[in-house]
Amino acid sequence: MGIDIALIVAAWNAARMRDLPEMKINPEVRNIFDFVFEDFEVVNYDPLPTIKAPIAV
């Protein structure tokens, strides 16, 4: 099993130049067991494009 280091380096370099996303949590929830999915929000998320590479099957 081989790993193409050029793919890893390219992905790493692309990721380093981006701002990190933030997780916002509803401040009105006081009990950890009262959280629901809607109480969390990810902002400033900018996903990397798909990395395409040939694979053997």
All heavy atoms as TSV, in Angstrom:
chain	resi	resn	atom	element	x	y	z
A	1	MET	N	N	0.860	-1.180	0.000
A	1	MET	CA	C	0.000	0.000	0.000
A	1	MET	C	C	0.902	1.237	0.000
A	1	MET	O	O	1.725	1.431	0.871
A	1	MET	CB	C	-0.877	-0.007	1.242
A	1	MET	CG	C	-1.747	1.188	1.378
A	1	MET	SD	S	-2.759	1.015	2.860
A	1	MET	CE	C	-3.295	2.667	3.028
A	2	GLY	N	N	0.734	2.085	-0.988
A	2	GLY	CA	C	1.553	3.288	-1.067
A	2	GLY	C	C	0.711	4.540	-0.910
A	2	GLY	O	O	-0.472	4.554	-1.229
A	3	ILE	N	N	1.333	5.554	-0.413
A	3	ILE	CA	C	0.660	6.841	-0.244
A	3	ILE	C	C	1.432	7.865	-1.061
A	3	ILE	O	O	2.655	7.942	-0.966
A	3	ILE	CB	C	0.633	7.266	1.233
A	3	ILE	CG1	C	-0.157	6.252	2.057
A	3	ILE	CG2	C	0.033	8.653	1.372
A	3	ILE	CD1	C	-0.130	6.522	3.541
A	4	ASP	N	N	0.712	8.616	-1.861
A	4	ASP	CA	C	1.359	9.645	-2.655
A	4	ASP	C	C	1.530	10.885	-1.781
A	4	ASP	O	O	0.585	11.595	-1.480
A	4	ASP	CB	C	0.524	9.969	-3.889
A	4	ASP	CG	C	1.243	10.871	-4.863
A	4	ASP	OD1	O	2.259	11.500	-4.479
A	4	ASP	OD2	O	0.798	10.956	-6.016
A	5	ILE	N	N	2.758	11.122	-1.357
A	5	ILE	CA	C	3.036	12.231	-0.443
A	5	ILE	C	C	2.697	13.577	-1.070
A	5	ILE	O	O	2.344	14.524	-0.368
A	5	ILE	CB	C	4.500	12.173	0.060
A	5	ILE	CG1	C	4.699	13.072	1.277
A	5	ILE	CG2	C	5.459	12.558	-1.033
A	5	ILE	CD1	C	4.025	12.617	2.495
A	6	ALA	N	N	2.764	13.673	-2.389
A	6	ALA	CA	C	2.423	14.933	-3.054
A	6	ALA	C	C	0.964	15.305	-2.810
A	6	ALA	O	O	0.635	16.481	-2.638
A	6	ALA	CB	C	2.703	14.837	-4.545
A	7	LEU	N	N	0.069	14.312	-2.759
A	7	LEU	CA	C	-1.346	14.582	-2.472
A	7	LEU	C	C	-1.518	15.110	-1.048
A	7	LEU	O	O	-2.266	16.048	-0.799
A	7	LEU	CB	C	-2.182	13.316	-2.645
A	7	LEU	CG	C	-2.390	12.828	-4.060
A	7	LEU	CD1	C	-3.104	11.492	-4.044
A	7	LEU	CD2	C	-3.159	13.841	-4.874
A	8	ILE	N	N	-0.807	14.500	-0.129
A	8	ILE	CA	C	-0.908	14.922	1.275
A	8	ILE	C	C	-0.362	16.332	1.444
A	8	ILE	O	O	-0.964	17.176	2.110
A	8	ILE	CB	C	-0.173	13.929	2.184
A	8	ILE	CG1	C	-0.877	12.574	2.119
A	8	ILE	CG2	C	-0.088	14.437	3.610
A	8	ILE	CD1	C	-0.126	11.463	2.795
A	9	VAL	N	N	0.775	16.613	0.831
A	9	VAL	CA	C	1.382	17.938	0.939
A	9	VAL	C	C	0.476	18.996	0.309
A	9	VAL	O	O	0.279	20.077	0.878
A	9	VAL	CB	C	2.789	17.949	0.304
A	9	VAL	CG1	C	3.330	19.362	0.196
A	9	VAL	CG2	C	3.725	17.075	1.104
A	10	ALA	N	N	-0.092	18.697	-0.845
A	10	ALA	CA	C	-0.989	19.656	-1.504
A	10	ALA	C	C	-2.220	19.948	-0.642
A	10	ALA	O	O	-2.634	21.102	-0.503
A	10	ALA	CB	C	-1.406	19.127	-2.869
A	11	ALA	N	N	-2.798	18.918	-0.060
A	11	ALA	CA	C	-3.973	19.113	0.797
A	11	ALA	C	C	-3.596	19.899	2.046
A	11	ALA	O	O	-4.337	20.793	2.475
A	11	ALA	CB	C	-4.563	17.756	1.179
A	12	TRP	N	N	-2.464	19.590	2.632
A	12	TRP	CA	C	-2.007	20.289	3.829
A	12	TRP	C	C	-1.780	21.767	3.535
A	12	TRP	O	O	-2.199	22.643	4.287
A	12	TRP	CB	C	-0.735	19.647	4.361
A	12	TRP	CG	C	-0.151	20.381	5.530
A	12	TRP	CD1	C	0.926	21.191	5.521
A	12	TRP	CD2	C	-0.651	20.406	6.863
A	12	TRP	NE1	N	1.154	21.713	6.768
A	12	TRP	CE2	C	0.195	21.245	7.617
A	12	TRP	CE3	C	-1.720	19.795	7.491
A	12	TRP	CZ2	C	-0.009	21.479	8.959
A	12	TRP	CZ3	C	-1.912	20.036	8.841
A	12	TRP	CH2	C	-1.066	20.869	9.561
A	13	ASN	N	N	-1.115	22.078	2.433
A	13	ASN	CA	C	-0.837	23.466	2.082
A	13	ASN	C	C	-2.124	24.233	1.796
A	13	ASN	O	O	-2.258	25.396	2.176
A	13	ASN	CB	C	0.111	23.545	0.889
A	13	ASN	CG	C	1.517	23.146	1.262
A	13	ASN	OD1	O	1.909	23.237	2.419
A	13	ASN	ND2	N	2.276	22.685	0.294
A	14	ALA	N	N	-3.084	23.602	1.146
A	14	ALA	CA	C	-4.355	24.264	0.868
A	14	ALA	C	C	-5.114	24.532	2.162
A	14	ALA	O	O	-5.739	25.580	2.326
A	14	ALA	CB	C	-5.191	23.414	-0.082
A	15	ALA	N	N	-5.059	23.606	3.097
A	15	ALA	CA	C	-5.788	23.753	4.353
A	15	ALA	C	C	-5.159	24.823	5.241
A	15	ALA	O	O	-5.860	25.521	5.978
A	15	ALA	CB	C	-5.830	22.416	5.092
A	16	ARG	N	N	-3.845	24.958	5.208
A	16	ARG	CA	C	-3.167	25.920	6.080
A	16	ARG	C	C	-3.515	27.359	5.734
A	16	ARG	O	O	-3.430	28.232	6.580
A	16	ARG	CB	C	-1.655	25.754	5.971
A	16	ARG	CG	C	-1.133	24.538	6.634
A	16	ARG	CD	C	0.362	24.516	6.681
A	16	ARG	NE	N	0.956	25.017	5.446
A	16	ARG	CZ	C	2.190	25.479	5.354
A	16	ARG	NH1	N	2.954	25.511	6.404
A	16	ARG	NH2	N	2.667	25.894	4.208
A	17	MET	N	N	-3.899	27.636	4.502
A	17	MET	CA	C	-4.155	29.012	4.075
A	17	MET	C	C	-5.585	29.466	4.359
A	17	MET	O	O	-5.962	30.558	4.005
A	17	MET	CB	C	-3.854	29.143	2.577
A	17	MET	CG	C	-2.385	28.950	2.263
A	17	MET	SD	S	-2.008	29.267	0.557
A	17	MET	CE	C	-2.308	27.670	-0.162
A	18	ARG	N	N	-6.372	28.654	4.992
A	18	ARG	CA	C	-7.772	28.988	5.247
A	18	ARG	C	C	-7.983	29.346	6.715
A	18	ARG	O	O	-7.299	28.845	7.593
A	18	ARG	CB	C	-8.668	27.806	4.892
A	18	ARG	CG	C	-8.639	27.498	3.422
A	18	ARG	CD	C	-9.369	26.212	3.150
A	18	ARG	NE	N	-9.349	25.931	1.735
A	18	ARG	CZ	C	-10.408	26.050	0.960
A	18	ARG	NH1	N	-11.563	26.391	1.454
A	18	ARG	NH2	N	-10.310	25.796	-0.327
A	19	ASP	N	N	-8.959	30.206	6.940
A	19	ASP	CA	C	-9.353	30.510	8.313
A	19	ASP	C	C	-10.067	29.293	8.895
A	19	ASP	O	O	-10.747	28.546	8.180
A	19	ASP	CB	C	-10.287	31.714	8.356
A	19	ASP	CG	C	-9.568	33.006	7.998
A	19	ASP	OD1	O	-8.332	33.060	8.185
A	19	ASP	OD2	O	-10.235	33.948	7.542
A	20	LEU	N	N	-9.943	29.111	10.171
A	20	LEU	CA	C	-10.617	27.995	10.820
A	20	LEU	C	C	-12.098	28.298	10.995
A	20	LEU	O	O	-12.485	29.449	11.249
A	20	LEU	CB	C	-9.992	27.731	12.188
A	20	LEU	CG	C	-8.562	27.225	12.175
A	20	LEU	CD1	C	-8.037	27.135	13.609
A	20	LEU	CD2	C	-8.479	25.881	11.495
A	21	PRO	N	N	-12.954	27.284	10.864
A	21	PRO	CA	C	-14.373	27.500	11.141
A	21	PRO	C	C	-14.592	27.673	12.642
A	21	PRO	O	O	-13.723	27.352	13.455
A	21	PRO	CB	C	-15.029	26.220	10.629
A	21	PRO	CG	C	-13.953	25.198	10.663
A	21	PRO	CD	C	-12.665	25.924	10.442
A	22	GLU	N	N	-15.756	28.185	12.985
A	22	GLU	CA	C	-16.106	28.373	14.396
A	22	GLU	C	C	-17.374	27.591	14.702
A	22	GLU	O	O	-18.250	27.455	13.856
A	22	GLU	CB	C	-16.354	29.846	14.694
A	22	GLU	CG	C	-15.147	30.728	14.500
A	22	GLU	CD	C	-15.475	32.194	14.730
A	22	GLU	OE1	O	-16.442	32.490	15.465
A	22	GLU	OE2	O	-14.760	33.024	14.166
A	23	MET	N	N	-17.454	27.099	15.929
A	23	MET	CA	C	-18.663	26.429	16.401
A	23	MET	C	C	-19.349	27.370	17.370
A	23	MET	O	O	-18.762	27.768	18.382
A	23	MET	CB	C	-18.313	25.122	17.103
A	23	MET	CG	C	-19.462	24.490	17.845
A	23	MET	SD	S	-20.658	23.662	16.806
A	23	MET	CE	C	-19.804	22.150	16.487
A	24	LYS	N	N	-20.580	27.745	17.043
A	24	LYS	CA	C	-21.363	28.602	17.943
A	24	LYS	C	C	-22.382	27.723	18.657
A	24	LYS	O	O	-23.049	26.899	18.048
A	24	LYS	CB	C	-22.048	29.708	17.160
A	24	LYS	CG	C	-21.042	30.632	16.506
A	24	LYS	CD	C	-21.570	32.005	16.360
A	24	LYS	CE	C	-20.443	32.845	15.780
A	24	LYS	NZ	N	-20.567	34.207	16.094
A	25	ILE	N	N	-22.469	27.924	19.958
A	25	ILE	CA	C	-23.375	27.143	20.795
A	25	ILE	C	C	-24.377	28.087	21.439
A	25	ILE	O	O	-24.016	29.171	21.908
A	25	ILE	CB	C	-22.582	26.389	21.878
A	25	ILE	CG1	C	-21.535	25.491	21.216
A	25	ILE	CG2	C	-23.509	25.574	22.772
A	25	ILE	CD1	C	-20.584	24.846	22.197
A	26	ASN	N	N	-25.625	27.694	21.450
A	26	ASN	CA	C	-26.692	28.499	22.026
A	26	ASN	C	C	-26.383	28.787	23.497
A	26	ASN	O	O	-26.363	27.879	24.325
A	26	ASN	CB	C	-28.024	27.763	21.894
A	26	ASN	CG	C	-29.179	28.570	22.397
A	26	ASN	OD1	O	-29.013	29.622	22.997
A	26	ASN	ND2	N	-30.382	28.079	22.156
A	27	PRO	N	N	-26.144	30.062	23.853
A	27	PRO	CA	C	-25.787	30.395	25.239
A	27	PRO	C	C	-26.966	30.316	26.209
A	27	PRO	O	O	-26.759	30.364	27.427
A	27	PRO	CB	C	-25.255	31.826	25.129
A	27	PRO	CG	C	-25.938	32.398	23.943
A	27	PRO	CD	C	-26.135	31.238	22.989
A	28	GLU	N	N	-28.172	30.185	25.690
A	28	GLU	CA	C	-29.346	30.133	26.568
A	28	GLU	C	C	-29.540	28.766	27.209
A	28	GLU	O	O	-30.266	28.636	28.196
A	28	GLU	CB	C	-30.592	30.541	25.791
A	28	GLU	CG	C	-30.546	31.977	25.311
A	28	GLU	CD	C	-31.734	32.347	24.450
A	28	GLU	OE1	O	-32.635	31.504	24.266
A	28	GLU	OE2	O	-31.755	33.487	23.962
A	29	VAL	N	N	-28.900	27.737	26.643
A	29	VAL	CA	C	-29.033	26.389	27.204
A	29	VAL	C	C	-28.089	26.278	28.399
A	29	VAL	O	O	-26.891	26.496	28.279
A	29	VAL	CB	C	-28.707	25.317	26.137
A	29	VAL	CG1	C	-28.805	23.926	26.748
A	29	VAL	CG2	C	-29.630	25.447	24.939
A	30	ARG	N	N	-28.636	25.935	29.543
A	30	ARG	CA	C	-27.848	25.890	30.782
A	30	ARG	C	C	-27.531	24.460	31.232
A	30	ARG	O	O	-26.617	24.235	31.995
A	30	ARG	CB	C	-28.597	26.611	31.909
A	30	ARG	CG	C	-28.810	28.074	31.632
A	30	ARG	CD	C	-27.495	28.800	31.704
A	30	ARG	NE	N	-27.683	30.217	31.397
A	30	ARG	CZ	C	-26.791	30.948	30.790
A	30	ARG	NH1	N	-25.662	30.424	30.412
A	30	ARG	NH2	N	-27.008	32.211	30.547
A	31	ASN	N	N	-28.312	23.497	30.783
A	31	ASN	CA	C	-28.101	22.108	31.185
A	31	ASN	C	C	-27.577	21.339	29.972
A	31	ASN	O	O	-28.189	21.372	28.900
A	31	ASN	CB	C	-29.416	21.503	31.675
A	31	ASN	CG	C	-29.239	20.089	32.191
A	31	ASN	OD1	O	-28.363	19.354	31.776
A	31	ASN	ND2	N	-30.114	19.706	33.117
A	32	ILE	N	N	-26.485	20.620	30.131
A	32	ILE	CA	C	-25.867	19.917	29.009
A	32	ILE	C	C	-26.815	18.908	28.363
A	32	ILE	O	O	-26.730	18.630	27.170
A	32	ILE	CB	C	-24.553	19.238	29.448
A	32	ILE	CG1	C	-23.748	18.810	28.224
A	32	ILE	CG2	C	-24.823	18.073	30.398
A	32	ILE	CD1	C	-22.327	18.454	28.512
A	33	PHE	N	N	-27.744	18.367	29.112
A	33	PHE	CA	C	-28.670	17.377	28.580
A	33	PHE	C	C	-29.849	18.002	27.838
A	33	PHE	O	O	-30.660	17.285	27.248
A	33	PHE	CB	C	-29.167	16.469	29.710
A	33	PHE	CG	C	-28.051	15.709	30.372
A	33	PHE	CD1	C	-27.616	16.057	31.634
A	33	PHE	CD2	C	-27.402	14.680	29.701
A	33	PHE	CE1	C	-26.573	15.376	32.237
A	33	PHE	CE2	C	-26.352	13.990	30.299
A	33	PHE	CZ	C	-25.938	14.340	31.561
A	34	ASP	N	N	-29.944	19.330	27.826
A	34	ASP	CA	C	-31.030	20.019	27.132
A	34	ASP	C	C	-30.650	20.446	25.711
A	34	ASP	O	O	-31.483	20.978	24.992
A	34	ASP	CB	C	-31.472	21.252	27.932
A	34	ASP	CG	C	-32.153	20.873	29.235
A	34	ASP	OD1	O	-32.681	19.736	29.327
A	34	ASP	OD2	O	-32.150	21.704	30.157
A	35	PHE	N	N	-29.409	20.237	25.322
A	35	PHE	CA	C	-28.994	20.631	23.976
A	35	PHE	C	C	-29.694	19.785	22.927
A	35	PHE	O	O	-29.915	18.590	23.111
A	35	PHE	CB	C	-27.483	20.465	23.791
A	35	PHE	CG	C	-26.681	21.583	24.378
A	35	PHE	CD1	C	-25.933	21.391	25.524
A	35	PHE	CD2	C	-26.658	22.835	23.776
A	35	PHE	CE1	C	-25.171	22.406	26.067
A	35	PHE	CE2	C	-25.908	23.867	24.315
A	35	PHE	CZ	C	-25.167	23.655	25.459
A	36	VAL	N	N	-30.037	20.444	21.816
A	36	VAL	CA	C	-30.570	19.763	20.637
A	36	VAL	C	C	-29.708	20.180	19.441
A	36	VAL	O	O	-28.900	21.117	19.537
A	36	VAL	CB	C	-32.054	20.114	20.395
A	36	VAL	CG1	C	-32.929	19.562	21.516
A	36	VAL	CG2	C	-32.252	21.595	20.233
A	37	PHE	N	N	-29.853	19.513	18.340
A	37	PHE	CA	C	-29.041	19.761	17.148
A	37	PHE	C	C	-29.033	21.241	16.753
A	37	PHE	O	O	-28.002	21.798	16.376
A	37	PHE	CB	C	-29.562	18.898	15.985
A	37	PHE	CG	C	-28.802	19.071	14.717
A	37	PHE	CD1	C	-27.582	18.439	14.538
A	37	PHE	CD2	C	-29.294	19.876	13.704
A	37	PHE	CE1	C	-26.865	18.599	13.362
A	37	PHE	CE2	C	-28.585	20.038	12.525
A	37	PHE	CZ	C	-27.370	19.402	12.359
A	38	GLU	N	N	-30.177	21.884	16.838
A	38	GLU	CA	C	-30.321	23.275	16.415
A	38	GLU	C	C	-29.562	24.266	17.307
A	38	GLU	O	O	-29.426	25.439	16.962
A	38	GLU	CB	C	-31.796	23.668	16.352
A	38	GLU	CG	C	-32.559	22.997	15.234
A	38	GLU	CD	C	-32.921	21.532	15.522
A	38	GLU	OE1	O	-32.867	21.103	16.691
A	38	GLU	OE2	O	-33.243	20.825	14.558
A	39	ASP	N	N	-29.068	23.821	18.446
A	39	ASP	CA	C	-28.319	24.692	19.351
A	39	ASP	C	C	-26.865	24.883	18.912
A	39	ASP	O	O	-26.138	25.660	19.519
A	39	ASP	CB	C	-28.342	24.134	20.779
A	39	ASP	CG	C	-29.717	24.223	21.396
A	39	ASP	OD1	O	-30.423	25.211	21.137
A	39	ASP	OD2	O	-30.090	23.295	22.147
A	40	PHE	N	N	-26.450	24.177	17.871
A	40	PHE	CA	C	-25.078	24.257	17.385
A	40	PHE	C	C	-25.064	24.797	15.959
A	40	PHE	O	O	-25.904	24.432	15.144
A	40	PHE	CB	C	-24.416	22.879	17.407
A	40	PHE	CG	C	-24.390	22.267	18.773
A	40	PHE	CD1	C	-25.424	21.451	19.201
A	40	PHE	CD2	C	-23.340	22.513	19.628
A	40	PHE	CE1	C	-25.414	20.889	20.458
A	40	PHE	CE2	C	-23.317	21.961	20.902
A	40	PHE	CZ	C	-24.359	21.148	21.313
A	41	GLU	N	N	-24.088	25.658	15.687
A	41	GLU	CA	C	-23.960	26.229	14.346
A	41	GLU	C	C	-22.474	26.327	13.992
A	41	GLU	O	O	-21.661	26.812	14.787
A	41	GLU	CB	C	-24.584	27.628	14.311
A	41	GLU	CG	C	-24.478	28.303	12.978
A	41	GLU	CD	C	-25.024	29.717	12.997
A	41	GLU	OE1	O	-25.352	30.230	14.095
A	41	GLU	OE2	O	-25.099	30.321	11.925
A	42	VAL	N	N	-22.125	25.853	12.800
A	42	VAL	CA	C	-20.758	25.982	12.303
A	42	VAL	C	C	-20.745	27.163	11.339
A	42	VAL	O	O	-21.513	27.195	10.378
A	42	VAL	CB	C	-20.285	24.699	11.591
A	42	VAL	CG1	C	-18.890	24.881	11.028
A	42	VAL	CG2	C	-20.320	23.521	12.543
A	43	VAL	N	N	-19.890	28.142	11.611
A	43	VAL	CA	C	-19.805	29.326	10.758
A	43	VAL	C	C	-18.400	29.437	10.173
A	43	VAL	O	O	-17.430	28.938	10.738
A	43	VAL	CB	C	-20.181	30.614	11.523
A	43	VAL	CG1	C	-21.641	30.597	11.921
A	43	VAL	CG2	C	-19.320	30.800	12.747
A	44	ASN	N	N	-18.318	30.083	9.043
A	44	ASN	CA	C	-17.052	30.294	8.324
A	44	ASN	C	C	-16.405	28.984	7.899
A	44	ASN	O	O	-15.187	28.872	7.860
A	44	ASN	CB	C	-16.058	31.107	9.169
A	44	ASN	CG	C	-16.598	32.471	9.494
A	44	ASN	OD1	O	-17.301	33.077	8.701
A	44	ASN	ND2	N	-16.281	32.957	10.670
A	45	TYR	N	N	-17.209	27.979	7.559
A	45	TYR	CA	C	-16.675	26.706	7.083
A	45	TYR	C	C	-16.538	26.778	5.573
A	45	TYR	O	O	-17.498	27.040	4.861
A	45	TYR	CB	C	-17.586	25.548	7.478
A	45	TYR	CG	C	-17.122	24.221	6.922
A	45	TYR	CD1	C	-15.935	23.652	7.361
A	45	TYR	CD2	C	-17.860	23.546	5.962
A	45	TYR	CE1	C	-15.494	22.441	6.863
A	45	TYR	CE2	C	-17.430	22.340	5.460
A	45	TYR	CZ	C	-16.242	21.791	5.905
A	45	TYR	OH	O	-15.804	20.602	5.397
A	46	ASP	N	N	-15.343	26.573	5.095
A	46	ASP	CA	C	-15.052	26.612	3.665
A	46	ASP	C	C	-14.336	25.315	3.304
A	46	ASP	O	O	-13.126	25.206	3.458
A	46	ASP	CB	C	-14.175	27.833	3.355
A	46	ASP	CG	C	-13.911	28.002	1.879
A	46	ASP	OD1	O	-14.641	27.409	1.058
A	46	ASP	OD2	O	-12.965	28.729	1.535
A	47	PRO	N	N	-15.080	24.304	2.837
A	47	PRO	CA	C	-14.459	23.002	2.594
A	47	PRO	C	C	-13.462	23.042	1.435
A	47	PRO	O	O	-13.594	23.838	0.511
A	47	PRO	CB	C	-15.641	22.098	2.260
A	47	PRO	CG	C	-16.689	23.028	1.752
A	47	PRO	CD	C	-16.487	24.330	2.478
A	48	LEU	N	N	-12.473	22.191	1.525
A	48	LEU	CA	C	-11.504	22.048	0.446
A	48	LEU	C	C	-12.158	21.322	-0.723
A	48	LEU	O	O	-13.077	20.518	-0.526
A	48	LEU	CB	C	-10.296	21.241	0.922
A	48	LEU	CG	C	-9.418	21.892	1.982
A	48	LEU	CD1	C	-8.400	20.892	2.497
A	48	LEU	CD2	C	-8.709	23.099	1.409
A	49	PRO	N	N	-11.688	21.573	-1.940
A	49	PRO	CA	C	-12.216	20.812	-3.064
A	49	PRO	C	C	-11.807	19.348	-2.953
A	49	PRO	O	O	-10.855	19.002	-2.241
A	49	PRO	CB	C	-11.565	21.480	-4.280
A	49	PRO	CG	C	-10.384	22.206	-3.760
A	49	PRO	CD	C	-10.685	22.555	-2.336
A	50	THR	N	N	-12.490	18.515	-3.678
A	50	THR	CA	C	-12.202	17.086	-3.680
A	50	THR	C	C	-10.793	16.833	-4.201
A	50	THR	O	O	-10.366	17.441	-5.188
A	50	THR	CB	C	-13.205	16.353	-4.574
A	50	THR	OG1	O	-14.519	16.617	-4.078
A	50	THR	CG2	C	-12.968	14.864	-4.584
A	51	ILE	N	N	-10.088	15.960	-3.532
A	51	ILE	CA	C	-8.763	15.553	-4.008
A	51	ILE	C	C	-8.950	14.296	-4.836
A	51	ILE	O	O	-9.413	13.274	-4.345
A	51	ILE	CB	C	-7.808	15.272	-2.833
A	51	ILE	CG1	C	-7.625	16.537	-1.989
A	51	ILE	CG2	C	-6.475	14.751	-3.339
A	51	ILE	CD1	C	-6.853	16.306	-0.723
A	52	LYS	N	N	-8.622	14.384	-6.130
A	52	LYS	CA	C	-8.803	13.245	-7.020
A	52	LYS	C	C	-7.458	12.576	-7.239
A	52	LYS	O	O	-6.449	13.232	-7.492
A	52	LYS	CB	C	-9.396	13.707	-8.332
A	52	LYS	CG	C	-10.769	14.307	-8.156
A	52	LYS	CD	C	-11.409	14.673	-9.452
A	52	LYS	CE	C	-12.767	15.269	-9.129
A	52	LYS	NZ	N	-13.609	15.429	-10.260
A	53	ALA	N	N	-7.459	11.282	-7.119
A	53	ALA	CA	C	-6.240	10.511	-7.338
A	53	ALA	C	C	-6.613	9.156	-7.910
A	53	ALA	O	O	-7.671	8.613	-7.583
A	53	ALA	CB	C	-5.500	10.338	-6.017
A	54	PRO	N	N	-5.777	8.612	-8.750
A	54	PRO	CA	C	-6.065	7.283	-9.288
A	54	PRO	C	C	-5.916	6.219	-8.190
A	54	PRO	O	O	-5.053	6.345	-7.316
A	54	PRO	CB	C	-4.986	7.093	-10.365
A	54	PRO	CG	C	-3.890	8.011	-9.973
A	54	PRO	CD	C	-4.527	9.170	-9.263
A	55	ILE	N	N	-6.782	5.229	-8.234
A	55	ILE	CA	C	-6.690	4.140	-7.265
A	55	ILE	C	C	-6.765	2.817	-8.006
A	55	ILE	O	O	-7.351	2.722	-9.090
A	55	ILE	CB	C	-7.790	4.209	-6.196
A	55	ILE	CG1	C	-9.185	4.163	-6.836
A	55	ILE	CG2	C	-7.657	5.442	-5.355
A	55	ILE	CD1	C	-10.297	3.951	-5.849
A	56	ALA	N	N	-6.199	1.818	-7.429
A	56	ALA	CA	C	-6.284	0.474	-7.993
A	56	ALA	C	C	-7.331	-0.293	-7.210
A	56	ALA	O	O	-7.414	-0.214	-6.007
A	56	ALA	CB	C	-4.937	-0.214	-7.894
A	57	VAL	N	N	-8.126	-1.039	-7.936
A	57	VAL	CA	C	-9.179	-1.828	-7.286
A	57	VAL	C	C	-8.853	-3.302	-7.388
A	57	VAL	O	O	-8.389	-3.792	-8.343
A	57	VAL	CB	C	-10.551	-1.550	-7.928
A	57	VAL	CG1	C	-11.633	-2.338	-7.229
A	57	VAL	CG2	C	-10.838	-0.077	-7.890
